């Protein structure tokens, strides 16, 4: 069963704007991870946030985690056309090291 | 950088055939995973393995089996291919660890069963 649910399913913005994607989940987790997938390619790991962390940054990426609301958000600042891709959240539950992926958000950044 | 290599990018097979999808990783990772990805359904875990000769069922193991004879290689087997197994198949690997490890993915095999 799918643990994470991303919102929105699709997002279209202009270059230079910020993009925010949200993820909700249902059970207790060890960590939450965000991945990116370019069309026709495999997933690439972007960032991992542990259950005892609230915010994490990596370059133009900012991830927040609210364990009380069982939700996370991924913010991409100053977006570029090259950021066009699908973005997935994945949760690692406290019971093991397997990940459960959401259905993804398709981000389109228009030049 | 970790490299996960899947043997074929595109594969076309016929119904009833036995199909082998191969995956090799070069970073001595303990964990390896097979997913299928379908529109509207996201990634679903088929099988995973924590060590050589060990395997665990994921969420949708029916119609599939796996083999892990060497640490670096994890094979997915479709025993008798059916049209509903047409999909994108993704292999991934990760280190074993308590603190959470990212998964590294191959580029996928787009499999069509005719």
Interface residues (C-beta under 8 A of the other chain):
Chain A: X1 X2 X30 X31 X33 X40 X41 X42 X43 X44 X45 X48 X50 X88 X90 X92 X97 X98 X99 X100 X101 X102 X103 X104
Chain B: X4 X31 X33 X35 X40 X41 X42 X43 X45 X48 X58 X59 X90 X92 X94 X96 X97 X99 X100 X101 X102 X103 X104 X105 X106 X107 X108 X110
